[in-house]
Amino acid sequence: MNDSIEDQIPVRRPPLFSRPKKLKSVYIYVEYLIGNAGAAMTWPVTSLYLHNYLHQSFFITGIVLMLGSIVSMIASWLAGFMFDRWRPYESFIISLLIAILGSLMMFFSMIGQCIRLG
């Protein structure tokens, strides 16, 4: 009658999916292709902005693009580390919050420039 909690068998919830789905490598390659193509589209715009509007030399523009690539490489390594060590959902949420924070910072800096120029 007085069963302790340790003696009870834990109840397991049913999984969300009947069996885990495996991703085909072609889908991963296509995702990388689309992501890298999107990132590569920012390079010409960044170089023109730095040279024409901020009046920086192309040497400085190259340094800025190189630093951006290095930061991207470190962020990719960190994201892979988080994905392997933690559960994928938590690492996705953290990366999403960082991306939203970066987008908000860019948005408000652009608003500040428009107010200052206008």
VMD Tcl script that builds the backbone (N, CA, C; Angstrom):
set m [mol new atoms 354]
animate dup $m
set s [atomselect $m all]
$s set {name element resname resid chain x y z} {
  {N N MET 1 A 0.807 -1.195 0.000}
  {CA C MET 1 A 0.000 0.000 0.000}
  {C C MET 1 A 0.849 1.257 0.000}
  {N N ASN 2 A 1.837 1.283 0.818}
  {CA C ASN 2 A 2.694 2.455 0.918}
  {C C ASN 2 A 3.911 2.278 0.025}
  {N N ASP 3 A 3.661 2.293 -1.268}
  {CA C ASP 3 A 4.778 2.178 -2.206}
  {C C ASP 3 A 5.528 3.491 -2.234}
  {N N SER 4 A 6.830 3.392 -2.168}
  {CA C SER 4 A 7.634 4.612 -2.259}
  {C C SER 4 A 7.776 5.015 -3.723}
  {N N ILE 5 A 8.199 6.229 -3.928}
  {CA C ILE 5 A 8.347 6.761 -5.282}
  {C C ILE 5 A 9.408 5.988 -6.046}
  {N N GLU 6 A 10.450 5.517 -5.355}
  {CA C GLU 6 A 11.521 4.793 -6.021}
  {C C GLU 6 A 11.050 3.463 -6.602}
  {N N ASP 7 A 10.011 2.871 -5.998}
  {CA C ASP 7 A 9.536 1.567 -6.448}
  {C C ASP 7 A 8.643 1.655 -7.672}
  {N N GLN 8 A 8.144 2.816 -7.987}
  {CA C GLN 8 A 7.248 2.955 -9.127}
  {C C GLN 8 A 8.042 3.011 -10.424}
  {N N ILE 9 A 7.487 2.431 -11.450}
  {CA C ILE 9 A 8.120 2.449 -12.764}
  {C C ILE 9 A 7.770 3.763 -13.444}
  {N N PRO 10 A 8.788 4.482 -13.968}
  {CA C PRO 10 A 8.487 5.760 -14.623}
  {C C PRO 10 A 7.696 5.536 -15.915}
  {N N VAL 11 A 6.792 6.443 -16.177}
  {CA C VAL 11 A 5.975 6.370 -17.378}
  {C C VAL 11 A 6.672 7.171 -18.469}
  {N N ARG 12 A 6.880 6.549 -19.606}
  {CA C ARG 12 A 7.549 7.228 -20.716}
  {C C ARG 12 A 6.505 7.774 -21.669}
  {N N ARG 13 A 6.767 8.994 -22.133}
  {CA C ARG 13 A 5.879 9.588 -23.125}
  {C C ARG 13 A 6.170 8.988 -24.486}
  {N N PRO 14 A 5.158 8.888 -25.334}
  {CA C PRO 14 A 5.432 8.384 -26.691}
  {C C PRO 14 A 6.228 9.422 -27.473}
  {N N PRO 15 A 7.082 8.980 -28.372}
  {CA C PRO 15 A 7.873 9.937 -29.157}
  {C C PRO 15 A 6.993 10.706 -30.133}
  {N N LEU 16 A 7.490 11.875 -30.551}
  {CA C LEU 16 A 6.724 12.683 -31.497}
  {C C LEU 16 A 6.619 12.000 -32.852}
  {N N PHE 17 A 7.693 11.342 -33.251}
  {CA C PHE 17 A 7.706 10.620 -34.522}
  {C C PHE 17 A 7.915 9.146 -34.231}
  {N N SER 18 A 7.358 8.300 -35.064}
  {CA C SER 18 A 7.465 6.874 -34.820}
  {C C SER 18 A 8.916 6.400 -34.910}
  {N N ARG 19 A 9.676 6.926 -35.837}
  {CA C ARG 19 A 11.098 6.611 -35.932}
  {C C ARG 19 A 11.827 7.863 -36.407}
  {N N PRO 20 A 13.045 8.031 -35.985}
  {CA C PRO 20 A 13.759 9.248 -36.399}
  {C C PRO 20 A 14.011 9.258 -37.902}
  {N N LYS 21 A 13.819 10.417 -38.488}
  {CA C LYS 21 A 14.057 10.571 -39.919}
  {C C LYS 21 A 15.503 10.958 -40.144}
  {N N LYS 22 A 16.112 10.387 -41.151}
  {CA C LYS 22 A 17.489 10.720 -41.488}
  {C C LYS 22 A 17.490 11.724 -42.623}
  {N N LEU 23 A 18.350 12.711 -42.495}
  {CA C LEU 23 A 18.499 13.693 -43.565}
  {C C LEU 23 A 19.422 13.142 -44.634}
  {N N LYS 24 A 19.032 13.322 -45.862}
  {CA C LYS 24 A 19.921 12.942 -46.944}
  {C C LYS 24 A 20.974 14.029 -47.102}
  {N N SER 25 A 22.161 13.605 -47.466}
  {CA C SER 25 A 23.252 14.573 -47.560}
  {C C SER 25 A 23.010 15.602 -48.661}
  {N N VAL 26 A 22.233 15.252 -49.679}
  {CA C VAL 26 A 21.975 16.214 -50.757}
  {C C VAL 26 A 21.199 17.424 -50.224}
  {N N TYR 27 A 20.311 17.210 -49.263}
  {CA C TYR 27 A 19.560 18.327 -48.679}
  {C C TYR 27 A 20.489 19.258 -47.900}
  {N N ILE 28 A 21.438 18.672 -47.197}
  {CA C ILE 28 A 22.389 19.480 -46.440}
  {C C ILE 28 A 23.263 20.285 -47.395}
  {N N TYR 29 A 23.701 19.676 -48.495}
  {CA C TYR 29 A 24.526 20.382 -49.474}
  {C C TYR 29 A 23.755 21.526 -50.134}
  {N N VAL 30 A 22.486 21.298 -50.438}
  {CA C VAL 30 A 21.668 22.345 -51.055}
  {C C VAL 30 A 21.473 23.499 -50.066}
  {N N GLU 31 A 21.272 23.175 -48.791}
  {CA C GLU 31 A 21.112 24.229 -47.785}
  {C C GLU 31 A 22.390 25.053 -47.656}
  {N N TYR 32 A 23.541 24.394 -47.664}
  {CA C TYR 32 A 24.807 25.126 -47.625}
  {C C TYR 32 A 24.992 25.991 -48.864}
  {N N LEU 33 A 24.608 25.470 -50.009}
  {CA C LEU 33 A 24.736 26.228 -51.251}
  {C C LEU 33 A 23.887 27.489 -51.206}
  {N N ILE 34 A 22.652 27.365 -50.763}
  {CA C ILE 34 A 21.758 28.523 -50.685}
  {C C ILE 34 A 22.277 29.525 -49.646}
  {N N GLY 35 A 22.706 29.028 -48.483}
  {CA C GLY 35 A 23.220 29.930 -47.446}
  {C C GLY 35 A 24.470 30.664 -47.867}
  {N N ASN 36 A 25.390 29.956 -48.495}
  {CA C ASN 36 A 26.625 30.607 -48.945}
  {C C ASN 36 A 26.382 31.550 -50.112}
  {N N ALA 37 A 25.443 31.214 -50.992}
  {CA C ALA 37 A 25.112 32.129 -52.095}
  {C C ALA 37 A 24.502 33.417 -51.546}
  {N N GLY 38 A 23.653 33.293 -50.542}
  {CA C GLY 38 A 23.078 34.488 -49.921}
  {C C GLY 38 A 24.121 35.336 -49.230}
  {N N ALA 39 A 25.068 34.691 -48.552}
  {CA C ALA 39 A 26.141 35.442 -47.889}
  {C C ALA 39 A 27.060 36.090 -48.910}
  {N N ALA 40 A 27.299 35.423 -50.027}
  {CA C ALA 40 A 28.181 35.978 -51.049}
  {C C ALA 40 A 27.569 37.197 -51.736}
  {N N MET 41 A 26.250 37.312 -51.723}
  {CA C MET 41 A 25.605 38.477 -52.334}
  {C C MET 41 A 25.853 39.753 -51.541}
  {N N THR 42 A 26.223 39.617 -50.276}
  {CA C THR 42 A 26.479 40.811 -49.464}
  {C C THR 42 A 27.870 41.384 -49.701}
  {N N TRP 43 A 28.794 40.601 -50.236}
  {CA C TRP 43 A 30.168 41.080 -50.411}
  {C C TRP 43 A 30.269 42.268 -51.358}
  {N N PRO 44 A 29.678 42.227 -52.555}
  {CA C PRO 44 A 29.794 43.406 -53.425}
  {C C PRO 44 A 29.120 44.645 -52.838}
  {N N VAL 45 A 27.990 44.434 -52.197}
  {CA C VAL 45 A 27.270 45.570 -51.613}
  {C C VAL 45 A 28.102 46.185 -50.478}
  {N N THR 46 A 28.703 45.336 -49.675}
  {CA C THR 46 A 29.535 45.826 -48.575}
  {C C THR 46 A 30.739 46.586 -49.101}
  {N N SER 47 A 31.383 46.039 -50.128}
  {CA C SER 47 A 32.569 46.718 -50.654}
  {C C SER 47 A 32.206 48.065 -51.290}
  {N N LEU 48 A 31.095 48.121 -52.014}
  {CA C LEU 48 A 30.677 49.401 -52.597}
  {C C LEU 48 A 30.293 50.413 -51.518}
  {N N TYR 49 A 29.618 49.941 -50.477}
  {CA C TYR 49 A 29.219 50.840 -49.392}
  {C C TYR 49 A 30.445 51.404 -48.683}
  {N N LEU 50 A 31.403 50.536 -48.378}
  {CA C LEU 50 A 32.601 51.007 -47.685}
  {C C LEU 50 A 33.418 51.965 -48.554}
  {N N HIS 51 A 33.494 51.692 -49.841}
  {CA C HIS 51 A 34.319 52.520 -50.711}
  {C C HIS 51 A 33.616 53.824 -51.106}
  {N N ASN 52 A 32.363 53.742 -51.525}
  {CA C ASN 52 A 31.680 54.926 -52.058}
  {C C ASN 52 A 31.095 55.833 -50.980}
  {N N TYR 53 A 30.529 55.261 -49.922}
  {CA C TYR 53 A 29.844 56.086 -48.934}
  {C C TYR 53 A 30.715 56.408 -47.718}
  {N N LEU 54 A 31.542 55.438 -47.302}
  {CA C LEU 54 A 32.408 55.691 -46.155}
  {C C LEU 54 A 33.801 56.136 -46.569}
  {N N HIS 55 A 34.060 56.169 -47.881}
  {CA C HIS 55 A 35.315 56.646 -48.457}
  {C C HIS 55 A 36.532 55.907 -47.895}
  {N N GLN 56 A 36.427 54.592 -47.833}
  {CA C GLN 56 A 37.536 53.749 -47.405}
  {C C GLN 56 A 38.204 53.142 -48.638}
  {N N SER 57 A 39.462 52.802 -48.518}
  {CA C SER 57 A 40.166 52.190 -49.644}
  {C C SER 57 A 39.709 50.745 -49.810}
  {N N PHE 58 A 40.044 50.188 -50.974}
  {CA C PHE 58 A 39.679 48.794 -51.204}
  {C C PHE 58 A 40.485 47.852 -50.314}
  {N N PHE 59 A 41.649 48.287 -49.853}
  {CA C PHE 59 A 42.424 47.490 -48.905}
  {C C PHE 59 A 41.641 47.332 -47.599}
  {N N ILE 60 A 41.111 48.421 -47.072}
  {CA C ILE 60 A 40.307 48.376 -45.842}
  {C C ILE 60 A 39.046 47.543 -46.073}
  {N N THR 61 A 38.457 47.678 -47.254}
  {CA C THR 61 A 37.273 46.886 -47.585}
  {C C THR 61 A 37.597 45.398 -47.544}
  {N N GLY 62 A 38.749 45.021 -48.100}
  {CA C GLY 62 A 39.165 43.621 -48.063}
  {C C GLY 62 A 39.414 43.124 -46.655}
  {N N ILE 63 A 40.000 43.981 -45.816}
  {CA C ILE 63 A 40.239 43.605 -44.420}
  {C C ILE 63 A 38.904 43.381 -43.707}
  {N N VAL 64 A 37.939 44.258 -43.942}
  {CA C VAL 64 A 36.621 44.115 -43.308}
  {C C VAL 64 A 35.951 42.822 -43.758}
  {N N LEU 65 A 36.006 42.521 -45.055}
  {CA C LEU 65 A 35.407 41.280 -45.552}
  {C C LEU 65 A 36.134 40.056 -45.001}
  {N N MET 66 A 37.458 40.136 -44.858}
  {CA C MET 66 A 38.216 39.027 -44.299}
  {C C MET 66 A 37.841 38.796 -42.836}
  {N N LEU 67 A 37.725 39.879 -42.073}
  {CA C LEU 67 A 37.322 39.731 -40.672}
  {C C LEU 67 A 35.923 39.153 -40.559}
  {N N GLY 68 A 35.025 39.559 -41.466}
  {CA C GLY 68 A 33.685 38.983 -41.479}
  {C C GLY 68 A 33.705 37.494 -41.770}
  {N N SER 69 A 34.578 37.062 -42.677}
  {CA C SER 69 A 34.701 35.637 -42.985}
  {C C SER 69 A 35.269 34.859 -41.804}
  {N N ILE 70 A 36.229 35.449 -41.110}
  {CA C ILE 70 A 36.810 34.778 -39.939}
  {C C ILE 70 A 35.764 34.639 -38.841}
  {N N VAL 71 A 34.995 35.691 -38.602}
  {CA C VAL 71 A 33.929 35.620 -37.598}
  {C C VAL 71 A 32.887 34.577 -37.997}
  {N N SER 72 A 32.568 34.505 -39.274}
  {CA C SER 72 A 31.613 33.496 -39.753}
  {C C SER 72 A 32.153 32.087 -39.542}
  {N N MET 73 A 33.446 31.893 -39.770}
  {CA C MET 73 A 34.053 30.586 -39.565}
  {C C MET 73 A 34.002 30.187 -38.093}
  {N N ILE 74 A 34.330 31.114 -37.210}
  {CA C ILE 74 A 34.288 30.828 -35.772}
  {C C ILE 74 A 32.856 30.555 -35.323}
  {N N ALA 75 A 31.898 31.330 -35.851}
  {CA C ALA 75 A 30.497 31.119 -35.489}
  {C C ALA 75 A 30.002 29.759 -35.977}
  {N N SER 76 A 30.440 29.333 -37.146}
  {CA C SER 76 A 30.039 28.008 -37.645}
  {C C SER 76 A 30.611 26.905 -36.770}
  {N N TRP 77 A 31.869 27.053 -36.364}
  {CA C TRP 77 A 32.472 26.061 -35.485}
  {C C TRP 77 A 31.734 26.015 -34.144}
  {N N LEU 78 A 31.426 27.186 -33.592}
  {CA C LEU 78 A 30.726 27.254 -32.308}
  {C C LEU 78 A 29.324 26.660 -32.415}
  {N N ALA 79 A 28.640 26.935 -33.523}
  {CA C ALA 79 A 27.301 26.374 -33.709}
  {C C ALA 79 A 27.355 24.851 -33.818}
  {N N GLY 80 A 28.347 24.323 -34.526}
  {CA C GLY 80 A 28.499 22.870 -34.607}
  {C C GLY 80 A 28.815 22.253 -33.259}
  {N N PHE 81 A 29.660 22.924 -32.473}
  {CA C PHE 81 A 29.985 22.460 -31.132}
  {C C PHE 81 A 28.740 22.435 -30.253}
  {N N MET 82 A 27.951 23.522 -30.303}
  {CA C MET 82 A 26.714 23.580 -29.515}
  {C C MET 82 A 25.739 22.492 -29.953}
  {N N PHE 83 A 25.639 22.265 -31.250}
  {CA C PHE 83 A 24.709 21.273 -31.769}
  {C C PHE 83 A 25.115 19.869 -31.326}
  {N N ASP 84 A 26.429 19.603 -31.272}
  {CA C ASP 84 A 26.898 18.278 -30.874}
  {C C ASP 84 A 26.811 18.063 -29.364}
  {N N ARG 85 A 27.078 19.094 -28.592}
  {CA C ARG 85 A 27.106 18.951 -27.138}
  {C C ARG 85 A 25.722 19.068 -26.507}
  {N N TRP 86 A 24.922 19.983 -27.011}
  {CA C TRP 86 A 23.601 20.207 -26.453}
  {C C TRP 86 A 22.578 19.538 -27.335}
  {N N ARG 87 A 21.340 19.733 -26.954}
  {CA C ARG 87 A 20.275 19.251 -27.817}
  {C C ARG 87 A 20.073 20.258 -28.943}
  {N N PRO 88 A 19.692 19.799 -30.120}
  {CA C PRO 88 A 19.582 20.702 -31.273}
  {C C PRO 88 A 18.584 21.840 -31.070}
  {N N TYR 89 A 17.503 21.589 -30.369}
  {CA C TYR 89 A 16.478 22.629 -30.208}
  {C C TYR 89 A 17.031 23.824 -29.436}
  {N N GLU 90 A 17.745 23.555 -28.340}
  {CA C GLU 90 A 18.274 24.650 -27.536}
  {C C GLU 90 A 19.330 25.446 -28.309}
  {N N SER 91 A 20.190 24.754 -29.051}
  {CA C SER 91 A 21.192 25.482 -29.820}
  {C C SER 91 A 20.552 26.293 -30.938}
  {N N PHE 92 A 19.467 25.785 -31.508}
  {CA C PHE 92 A 18.740 26.546 -32.529}
  {C C PHE 92 A 18.116 27.796 -31.931}
  {N N ILE 93 A 17.517 27.677 -30.764}
  {CA C ILE 93 A 16.875 28.833 -30.114}
  {C C ILE 93 A 17.917 29.891 -29.768}
  {N N ILE 94 A 19.070 29.477 -29.252}
  {CA C ILE 94 A 20.118 30.441 -28.913}
  {C C ILE 94 A 20.612 31.156 -30.158}
  {N N SER 95 A 20.847 30.408 -31.231}
  {CA C SER 95 A 21.331 31.046 -32.461}
  {C C SER 95 A 20.263 31.957 -33.060}
  {N N LEU 96 A 19.003 31.586 -32.931}
  {CA C LEU 96 A 17.918 32.430 -33.418}
  {C C LEU 96 A 17.845 33.737 -32.634}
  {N N LEU 97 A 18.011 33.663 -31.321}
  {CA C LEU 97 A 17.988 34.878 -30.499}
  {C C LEU 97 A 19.170 35.792 -30.825}
  {N N ILE 98 A 20.340 35.206 -31.083}
  {CA C ILE 98 A 21.496 36.013 -31.461}
  {C C ILE 98 A 21.252 36.693 -32.805}
  {N N ALA 99 A 20.657 35.963 -33.753}
  {CA C ALA 99 A 20.367 36.543 -35.064}
  {C C ALA 99 A 19.334 37.666 -34.959}
  {N N ILE 100 A 18.323 37.474 -34.123}
  {CA C ILE 100 A 17.308 38.519 -33.936}
  {C C ILE 100 A 17.930 39.746 -33.279}
  {N N LEU 101 A 18.795 39.526 -32.294}
  {CA C LEU 101 A 19.466 40.646 -31.644}
  {C C LEU 101 A 20.322 41.422 -32.635}
  {N N GLY 102 A 21.074 40.722 -33.478}
  {CA C GLY 102 A 21.881 41.385 -34.495}
  {C C GLY 102 A 21.036 42.153 -35.494}
  {N N SER 103 A 19.912 41.566 -35.899}
  {CA C SER 103 A 19.023 42.256 -36.837}
  {C C SER 103 A 18.426 43.512 -36.218}
  {N N LEU 104 A 18.044 43.422 -34.949}
  {CA C LEU 104 A 17.491 44.606 -34.278}
  {C C LEU 104 A 18.547 45.703 -34.133}
  {N N MET 105 A 19.773 45.311 -33.836}
  {CA C MET 105 A 20.839 46.305 -33.727}
  {C C MET 105 A 21.077 46.991 -35.059}
  {N N MET 106 A 21.079 46.218 -36.155}
  {CA C MET 106 A 21.248 46.836 -37.475}
  {C C MET 106 A 20.072 47.745 -37.807}
  {N N PHE 107 A 18.861 47.309 -37.491}
  {CA C PHE 107 A 17.675 48.096 -37.804}
  {C C PHE 107 A 17.703 49.435 -37.076}
  {N N PHE 108 A 17.993 49.396 -35.773}
  {CA C PHE 108 A 17.977 50.632 -35.011}
  {C C PHE 108 A 19.159 51.535 -35.345}
  {N N SER 109 A 20.287 50.962 -35.773}
  {CA C SER 109 A 21.387 51.828 -36.203}
  {C C SER 109 A 21.034 52.517 -37.520}
  {N N MET 110 A 20.306 51.830 -38.403}
  {CA C MET 110 A 19.875 52.460 -39.650}
  {C C MET 110 A 18.839 53.543 -39.376}
  {N N ILE 111 A 17.930 53.305 -38.418}
  {CA C ILE 111 A 16.940 54.323 -38.050}
  {C C ILE 111 A 17.654 55.556 -37.499}
  {N N GLY 112 A 18.686 55.338 -36.672}
  {CA C GLY 112 A 19.436 56.453 -36.104}
  {C C GLY 112 A 20.140 57.260 -37.177}
  {N N GLN 113 A 20.666 56.589 -38.212}
  {CA C GLN 113 A 21.322 57.316 -39.300}
  {C C GLN 113 A 20.296 58.108 -40.101}
  {N N CYS 114 A 19.122 57.539 -40.327}
  {CA C CYS 114 A 18.092 58.252 -41.084}
  {C C CYS 114 A 17.600 59.485 -40.336}
  {N N ILE 115 A 17.459 59.362 -39.025}
  {CA C ILE 115 A 17.011 60.500 -38.217}
  {C C ILE 115 A 18.079 61.596 -38.216}
  {N N ARG 116 A 19.336 61.175 -38.095}
  {CA C ARG 116 A 20.429 62.138 -38.056}
  {C C ARG 116 A 20.574 62.860 -39.399}
  {N N LEU 117 A 20.405 62.117 -40.513}
  {CA C LEU 117 A 20.548 62.741 -41.837}
  {C C LEU 117 A 19.311 63.528 -42.247}
  {N N GLY 118 A 18.161 63.128 -41.766}
  {CA C GLY 118 A 16.908 63.743 -42.180}
  {C C GLY 118 A 16.616 64.969 -41.435}
}
mol reanalyze $m
mol bondsrecalc $m
mol representation Tube
mol addrep $m
